[in-house]
Amino acid sequence: MKPLLIHEATIVNENIKQTGSVLIKAGKIDAIYYKKIPRDVIQSSETINTKGKYLLPGIIDEHVHFREPGLTYKADILSESKAAVAGGVTSYMEMPNTKPQTITRQALDDKLNTASGKSLANYAFYIGATNDNLDELLRTDPEKTCGIKVFMGASTGNMLVNNPDTLKHIFSEVKMLIAVHSEDEEIIQKNLQLYRKRYNDNIPVYLHPEIRSEQACYKSTEKAIELANQYSTRLHILHLSTARELELLEGRSYSKNKLITGEVCVHHLWFDDSDYKSLGTRIKWNPAIKTRKDREALLKAVKSNKIDAIATDHAPHTWDEKNKDYTHAASGGPMIQHSLPAMLEMHNRNLIDMETIVEKMCHAPAKIFSIEKRGFIREGYWADLVLVNPDKPWIVSKDNILYKCRWSPFEGTQFKNRVEKTFVNGQPVFDNGIINENIRGRALTFNR
């Protein structure tokens, strides 16, 4: 098979935007040329001319729910990895609240085996903490597992970790990165009962951020940070949603000695509470989408490095599960196909520069999780790449949505940019709307 030369793209990588060419051999980046390309390279390679288009490292989405096993009526690894590569996502890290839950090493191995036969993108899985599985967490291989997920707020089954002694043992004994869903369950339940008395089951959806409130987020995040500081635990705070929580975080770029890092999700940067009127339960997420002030503060924190990474919390539900009254509508929604287009649209609106998008969606996840040879356009790294046409407008519609659930909160939204090609391990898995379902991603490995 001939080497592949991606020729004269605008490469966005490591805070530089520059015209160049990338040579791919045997699944990896063999060479990067910013000036003249040797004649023998051109003669011996298959060439794709990409002038005027952007070449980015493949997006690494550190926070997804692909629903397999046990919930495959609304999503599965094949369907959602197809949506991922169509959106320029080449690697993902999947959460443990499936059926059965991923709370044992055996369940973790089962997921890895399933993904090896189905996933078009590269993959890794969290192991979930419970109040009684510390031994499983301590024996989990840190080189094969992205991290330990701790739900410090409501979750499925027994995955709410609310025992103070359990939290103490997890934070003091586990040597792997701990990722937390940070909301205080006691505050949430108190707020919910207050509004139930007033509205019964007919609570207006715009009150969701009052129920899953700023106070609930702040109290739980404060507790997680307190534990991390006390035990020098590597803590990653998922889906930050309030301006107030940002007071608890450092404002410096990620480095290996940065103990506490944070993530924001695309929906908390795009929507605010004014959107509940038009979108209703379609934008019901946990933590809740909050105020415009919160949204603007989160975006500012991305740019100032108080927030280290951008992810999706891609969490599909069927339309029937979402299209219910507030108390019965499922929380969460599909995002992975549209996360990069949405962020690039924010760039078009002069809200964020492209170099920052690449840092927070590609480089930072690779650094935070110590992923081996991914997340950058570097010689010797796996050729996980995405080619974007910056001027090819399209509208999100049911005709082009690839999620198994077949809906999106972005329906009717026009994006100016379009993902044209996605390469996973050097292989063109997505090419102008055509998906090669014969390609399989690899399990991510971690340098720990």
C-alpha positions as CSV (number, residue, x, y, z in Angstrom):
1,M,0.0,0.0,0.0
2,K,1.4,3.4,-1.0
3,P,2.1,6.1,1.6
4,L,-0.5,8.8,1.7
5,L,0.4,12.5,1.4
6,I,-2.1,15.0,2.6
7,H,-0.8,18.0,0.6
8,E,-0.9,21.7,1.4
9,A,-3.5,21.8,4.1
10,T,-3.5,24.5,6.7
11,I,-2.2,22.5,9.7
12,V,-3.5,23.6,13.1
13,N,-1.4,22.0,15.8
14,E,0.4,23.1,19.0
15,N,-0.7,26.7,18.8
16,I,0.5,27.1,15.2
17,K,-1.5,27.5,12.0
18,Q,0.7,26.9,9.0
19,T,0.4,25.5,5.5
20,G,2.1,22.1,5.3
21,S,1.8,18.5,4.2
22,V,1.6,15.3,6.2
23,L,3.0,11.9,5.0
24,I,1.3,8.8,6.4
25,K,2.9,5.4,6.4
26,A,1.8,2.2,8.2
27,G,-0.9,4.1,10.1
28,K,1.5,6.7,11.6
29,I,2.7,10.2,10.7
30,D,6.0,9.5,8.9
31,A,6.9,13.1,8.1
32,I,5.6,16.7,8.2
33,Y,6.7,19.1,5.5
34,Y,6.3,22.9,5.9
35,K,8.5,23.7,2.9
36,K,9.5,21.8,-0.2
37,I,8.6,18.1,-0.3
38,P,11.3,15.7,-1.7
39,R,10.4,14.7,-5.3
40,D,10.8,10.9,-4.5
41,V,8.1,11.4,-1.7
42,I,5.6,12.9,-4.1
43,Q,6.4,10.2,-6.8
44,S,6.0,7.3,-4.4
45,S,2.9,8.5,-2.6
46,E,-0.9,8.7,-3.1
47,T,-1.6,12.5,-2.8
48,I,-4.7,14.3,-1.6
49,N,-4.7,18.0,-2.5
50,T,-6.1,19.9,0.4
51,K,-5.3,23.5,-0.2
52,G,-7.6,25.9,1.6
53,K,-8.7,23.3,4.1
54,Y,-7.8,22.8,7.7
55,L,-6.0,19.7,9.0
56,L,-6.4,19.1,12.7
57,P,-5.5,16.3,15.1
58,G,-8.4,13.9,15.5
59,I,-10.7,15.0,18.4
60,I,-10.4,13.0,21.6
61,D,-13.7,13.0,23.4
62,E,-13.0,12.0,27.0
63,H,-16.6,11.8,28.1
64,V,-19.2,9.7,26.2
65,H,-22.0,7.2,26.9
66,F,-22.4,4.7,24.0
67,R,-25.0,2.6,25.9
68,E,-23.5,-0.8,25.1
69,P,-24.1,-3.3,26.7
70,G,-27.7,-3.3,27.9
71,L,-29.2,-0.1,26.5
72,T,-28.5,-0.7,22.8
73,Y,-32.1,0.2,21.7
74,K,-31.0,3.8,21.9
75,A,-27.3,3.7,21.0
76,D,-24.4,1.2,20.5
77,I,-20.7,1.2,19.9
78,L,-21.0,0.8,16.1
79,S,-23.7,3.5,15.6
80,E,-22.2,6.1,17.9
81,S,-18.6,5.5,16.6
82,K,-20.0,6.2,13.1
83,A,-21.4,9.5,14.3
84,A,-18.1,10.2,16.0
85,V,-15.9,9.8,12.9
86,A,-18.4,11.8,10.9
87,G,-17.8,14.6,13.4
88,G,-14.0,14.3,13.4
89,V,-13.7,12.4,16.6
90,T,-11.1,9.7,16.3
91,S,-10.9,8.5,19.9
92,Y,-13.4,8.4,22.8
93,M,-13.5,7.4,26.5
94,E,-16.8,5.8,27.5
95,M,-18.6,5.9,30.9
96,P,-19.5,2.9,33.1
97,N,-23.3,3.4,33.6
98,T,-24.3,0.7,31.2
99,K,-26.1,-2.6,32.0
100,P,-24.3,-4.3,33.5
101,Q,-22.4,-1.4,35.0
102,T,-18.6,-1.4,34.3
103,I,-17.7,-1.8,38.0
104,T,-15.5,-4.9,37.7
105,R,-12.4,-5.7,35.7
106,Q,-14.3,-8.4,33.9
107,A,-17.0,-6.0,32.7
108,L,-14.2,-3.7,31.6
109,D,-12.5,-6.5,29.6
110,D,-15.9,-7.4,28.1
111,K,-16.3,-3.8,26.8
112,L,-12.8,-3.7,25.3
113,N,-13.5,-7.0,23.5
114,T,-16.8,-5.7,22.1
115,A,-15.3,-2.4,20.9
116,S,-12.4,-4.3,19.2
117,G,-15.0,-5.9,16.9
118,K,-17.3,-2.9,16.4
119,S,-15.7,0.5,17.0
120,L,-14.7,2.6,14.0
121,A,-12.8,5.0,16.3
122,N,-10.2,4.4,19.0
123,Y,-11.6,3.6,22.4
124,A,-11.1,3.4,26.1
125,F,-13.4,2.8,29.1
126,Y,-13.7,4.1,32.6
127,I,-14.3,1.7,35.5
128,G,-17.0,3.0,37.9
129,A,-16.7,3.4,41.6
130,T,-19.4,2.1,44.0
131,N,-19.6,2.1,47.8
132,D,-18.2,-1.4,47.8
133,N,-15.8,-2.1,44.9
134,L,-12.6,-0.6,46.1
135,D,-10.7,-3.9,45.6
136,E,-11.7,-3.9,41.9
137,L,-10.5,-0.3,41.5
138,L,-7.1,-0.9,43.1
139,R,-6.5,-3.9,40.8
140,T,-7.4,-2.2,37.6
141,D,-4.6,-1.8,35.1
142,P,-3.8,1.9,34.7
143,E,-2.2,1.4,31.3
144,K,-5.4,0.1,29.8
145,T,-8.0,2.2,31.6
146,C,-8.6,5.9,31.2
147,G,-9.7,6.5,34.7
148,I,-12.1,5.8,37.6
149,K,-15.5,7.5,37.4
150,V,-17.1,8.6,40.7
151,F,-20.7,9.8,40.7
152,M,-20.9,12.4,43.5
153,G,-24.5,13.0,42.4
154,A,-27.5,11.0,41.3
155,S,-26.7,8.0,39.1
156,T,-28.0,4.7,37.9
157,G,-28.3,1.8,40.4
158,N,-25.6,1.7,43.1
159,M,-23.1,4.1,41.4
160,L,-23.9,7.1,43.6
161,V,-20.9,7.2,45.9
162,N,-22.2,9.0,49.0
163,N,-20.4,7.2,51.8
164,P,-17.8,9.6,53.3
165,D,-15.5,6.7,54.3
166,T,-15.7,5.2,50.8
167,L,-14.8,8.5,49.2
168,K,-11.9,8.9,51.7
169,H,-10.6,5.4,50.7
170,I,-11.0,6.0,47.0
171,F,-9.2,9.4,47.1
172,S,-6.4,8.2,49.4
173,E,-5.7,4.8,47.9
174,V,-6.4,4.9,44.2
175,K,-3.4,5.9,42.1
176,M,-5.2,6.5,38.8
177,L,-7.0,9.6,37.6
178,I,-10.4,10.0,39.3
179,A,-13.1,11.7,37.2
180,V,-16.1,13.0,39.1
181,H,-19.7,13.9,38.3
182,S,-20.0,16.7,40.8
183,E,-23.5,17.5,42.2
184,D,-24.8,17.3,45.7
185,E,-27.7,14.8,45.9
186,E,-29.1,16.1,49.1
187,I,-29.5,19.6,47.8
188,I,-31.0,18.3,44.5
189,Q,-33.6,16.2,46.3
190,K,-34.6,19.1,48.6
191,N,-35.0,21.4,45.6
192,L,-37.0,18.8,43.7
193,Q,-39.4,18.2,46.5
194,L,-40.0,21.9,46.9
195,Y,-41.0,22.3,43.2
196,R,-43.0,19.1,43.3
197,K,-45.2,20.5,46.0
198,R,-45.8,23.6,43.9
199,Y,-46.2,21.9,40.4
200,N,-46.7,18.2,41.0
201,D,-45.2,16.5,37.9
202,N,-45.8,19.6,35.8
203,I,-42.6,21.4,36.8
204,P,-41.5,23.8,34.0
205,V,-38.3,22.6,32.4
206,Y,-36.7,26.1,32.8
207,L,-36.6,25.4,36.5
208,H,-34.1,22.5,35.9
209,P,-31.1,24.8,36.8
210,E,-32.9,25.8,40.0
211,I,-33.3,22.1,41.0
212,R,-29.9,21.0,40.0
213,S,-28.6,24.2,41.2
214,E,-25.4,26.2,41.3
215,Q,-25.2,25.5,45.0
216,A,-25.5,21.7,44.4
217,C,-22.6,21.9,41.9
218,Y,-20.4,24.1,44.0
219,K,-20.8,22.1,47.2
220,S,-19.9,18.8,45.6
221,T,-17.0,20.3,43.5
222,E,-15.6,21.9,46.7
223,K,-15.7,18.6,48.5
224,A,-14.0,16.7,45.6
225,I,-11.2,19.3,45.5
226,E,-10.8,19.2,49.3
227,L,-10.3,15.4,49.1
228,A,-7.9,15.7,46.2
229,N,-5.8,18.3,48.0
230,Q,-5.8,16.3,51.2
231,Y,-4.6,13.1,49.6
232,S,-2.7,14.5,46.5
233,T,-5.2,12.7,44.3
234,R,-5.2,13.3,40.5
235,L,-8.7,14.7,40.1
236,H,-10.6,15.6,36.9
237,I,-13.9,17.4,37.3
238,L,-16.4,16.6,34.6
239,H,-18.9,18.9,32.9
240,L,-18.4,22.1,34.9
241,S,-21.5,24.3,34.5
242,T,-21.3,27.3,36.8
243,A,-19.2,30.4,37.1
244,R,-19.0,29.9,40.8
245,E,-17.2,26.6,40.6
246,L,-14.4,28.3,38.6
247,E,-13.4,30.1,41.7
248,L,-12.1,26.8,43.0
249,L,-9.8,26.1,40.0
250,E,-6.3,27.2,39.1
251,G,-5.7,29.5,36.2
252,R,-2.7,27.9,34.5
253,S,-2.0,25.7,31.6
254,Y,-1.9,21.9,32.1
255,S,1.3,20.3,33.2
256,K,2.1,17.0,34.7
257,N,2.1,18.4,38.2
258,K,-1.3,20.1,37.9
259,L,-3.3,18.1,40.4
260,I,-6.8,19.2,39.6
261,T,-8.1,19.7,36.1
262,G,-11.6,20.4,34.7
263,E,-13.7,19.8,31.6
264,V,-16.6,21.7,30.1
265,C,-19.0,20.3,27.6
266,V,-20.0,21.8,24.3
267,H,-23.7,22.2,25.3
268,H,-22.7,24.3,28.3
269,L,-20.7,26.6,26.0
270,W,-23.5,26.8,23.3
271,F,-26.8,26.9,25.2
272,D,-28.1,28.9,28.2
273,D,-31.3,29.0,30.2
274,S,-33.0,31.2,27.6
275,D,-33.0,28.2,25.3
276,Y,-35.3,26.1,27.5
277,K,-38.3,28.1,26.0
278,S,-37.7,26.8,22.5
279,L,-35.9,23.5,23.1
280,G,-37.5,22.3,26.4
281,T,-36.4,18.8,27.5
282,R,-34.1,18.4,24.4
283,I,-31.5,20.4,26.4
284,K,-32.3,18.8,29.8
285,W,-28.8,17.7,30.9
286,N,-27.2,16.9,34.3
287,P,-25.6,19.1,35.4
288,A,-28.2,21.6,34.1
289,I,-27.6,24.2,31.4
290,K,-27.5,27.4,33.4
291,T,-27.4,31.2,32.8
292,R,-25.9,33.3,30.1
293,K,-23.5,34.6,32.8
294,D,-22.4,31.0,33.5
295,R,-22.0,30.2,29.8
296,E,-19.8,33.3,29.2
297,A,-17.7,32.6,32.3
298,L,-17.1,29.0,31.2
299,L,-15.9,30.2,27.8
300,K,-13.7,32.7,29.4
301,A,-12.3,30.0,31.6
302,V,-11.5,27.8,28.6
303,K,-9.4,30.7,27.1
304,S,-7.7,31.5,30.4
305,N,-6.8,27.8,31.2
306,K,-9.0,27.5,34.3
307,I,-10.8,24.8,32.2
308,D,-8.4,22.3,30.6
309,A,-10.6,20.3,28.2
310,I,-13.8,20.4,26.1
311,A,-15.8,17.2,25.7
312,T,-19.4,16.3,25.0
313,D,-21.0,14.0,27.6
314,H,-22.6,12.4,24.5
315,A,-25.6,10.6,26.1
316,P,-28.3,9.5,23.6
317,H,-31.9,8.7,24.6
318,T,-34.8,7.9,22.4
319,W,-37.1,10.8,21.5
320,D,-39.9,9.1,23.5
321,E,-37.6,9.1,26.6
322,K,-36.9,12.8,26.1
323,N,-40.4,14.0,25.0
324,K,-42.0,13.7,28.4
325,D,-42.9,16.0,31.2
326,Y,-40.0,17.4,33.2
327,T,-39.9,14.9,36.0
328,H,-40.0,11.9,33.7
329,A,-37.9,13.1,30.7
330,A,-34.4,11.6,30.6
331,S,-31.4,13.8,31.1
332,G,-28.7,13.9,28.4
333,G,-28.5,14.1,24.7
334,P,-26.5,13.2,21.6
335,M,-23.6,15.5,20.7
336,I,-20.5,13.8,19.3
337,Q,-21.3,14.2,15.6
338,H,-21.7,18.0,16.0
339,S,-19.2,19.0,18.7
340,L,-16.4,20.0,16.4
341,P,-18.7,21.8,13.9
342,A,-20.3,23.7,16.8
343,M,-17.0,24.8,18.3
344,L,-15.7,25.9,14.8
345,E,-18.9,27.8,14.4
346,M,-18.1,29.6,17.6
347,H,-14.7,30.3,16.1
348,N,-16.5,31.8,13.0
349,R,-18.4,34.1,15.5
350,N,-15.0,35.3,16.9
351,L,-15.8,33.7,20.3
352,I,-12.7,31.4,20.4
353,D,-9.7,30.9,18.2
354,M,-9.0,27.6,16.4
355,E,-5.7,27.0,18.1
356,T,-7.6,26.9,21.5
357,I,-10.2,24.5,20.1
358,V,-7.4,22.1,19.1
359,E,-5.7,22.5,22.4
360,K,-8.8,21.8,24.5
361,M,-10.3,19.0,22.3
362,C,-7.1,17.2,21.0
363,H,-3.9,18.1,22.9
364,A,-5.3,18.5,26.4
365,P,-7.2,15.1,26.6
366,A,-4.0,13.4,25.4
367,K,-2.0,15.1,28.1
368,I,-4.5,14.9,30.9
369,F,-4.9,11.1,30.5
370,S,-1.4,10.4,29.3
371,I,-2.5,8.8,26.1
372,E,0.2,7.2,24.1
373,K,1.1,8.8,20.8
374,R,-2.2,10.5,20.0
375,G,-3.7,14.0,20.1
376,F,-1.0,15.8,18.2
377,I,0.3,16.1,14.6
378,R,3.8,14.8,15.3
379,E,6.1,12.4,13.5
380,G,5.9,8.9,15.0
381,Y,2.4,9.5,16.3
382,W,-0.7,7.6,15.1
383,A,-2.3,9.4,12.1
384,D,-5.6,10.3,13.7
385,L,-6.5,13.4,11.6
386,V,-9.5,15.4,10.5
387,L,-9.8,17.5,7.4
388,V,-12.2,20.4,7.6
389,N,-13.6,22.5,4.8
390,P,-14.1,26.0,6.4
391,D,-16.6,27.2,3.9
392,K,-19.1,24.5,3.1
393,P,-22.4,25.4,4.9
394,W,-24.8,22.7,5.9
395,I,-27.9,22.4,8.1
396,V,-28.3,19.7,10.7
397,S,-31.4,17.6,9.9
398,K,-32.8,14.1,10.4
399,D,-31.4,13.3,7.0
400,N,-27.8,13.7,8.1
401,I,-28.0,12.7,11.8
402,L,-26.1,9.4,12.4
403,Y,-27.0,8.8,16.0
404,K,-29.1,5.7,16.6
405,C,-31.7,7.9,18.4
406,R,-32.1,10.0,15.2
407,W,-32.5,13.4,16.8
408,S,-30.2,16.3,17.9
409,P,-30.6,19.6,19.8
410,F,-28.9,21.2,16.9
411,E,-31.6,20.3,14.3
412,G,-32.2,23.3,12.1
413,T,-28.8,24.9,13.0
414,Q,-26.5,25.9,10.1
415,F,-22.8,25.3,10.4
416,K,-20.5,27.0,7.9
417,N,-17.7,24.4,8.3
418,R,-17.9,20.7,7.4
419,V,-15.8,17.7,8.3
420,E,-14.8,16.2,4.9
421,K,-12.4,13.4,5.9
422,T,-11.5,11.6,9.1
423,F,-8.5,9.3,9.4
424,V,-8.2,6.8,12.2
425,N,-4.7,5.2,12.5
426,G,-4.0,6.5,9.0
427,Q,-7.1,4.9,7.4
428,P,-9.8,7.1,5.8
429,V,-12.8,6.0,7.8
430,F,-15.0,9.0,6.8
431,D,-14.8,10.6,3.3
432,N,-17.3,13.2,2.2
433,G,-20.3,11.5,3.8
434,I,-19.2,7.9,3.1
435,I,-18.2,5.8,6.1
436,N,-15.9,2.8,5.7
437,E,-17.5,0.4,8.2
438,N,-14.7,-2.2,7.7
439,I,-12.2,-0.1,9.6
440,R,-11.7,-0.7,13.3
441,G,-10.1,1.6,15.8
442,R,-7.6,0.5,18.5
443,A,-7.7,0.4,22.2
444,L,-6.0,3.5,23.7
445,T,-3.0,2.9,25.9
446,F,-1.8,5.1,28.6
447,N,1.7,6.0,29.7
448,R,1.4,5.6,33.4
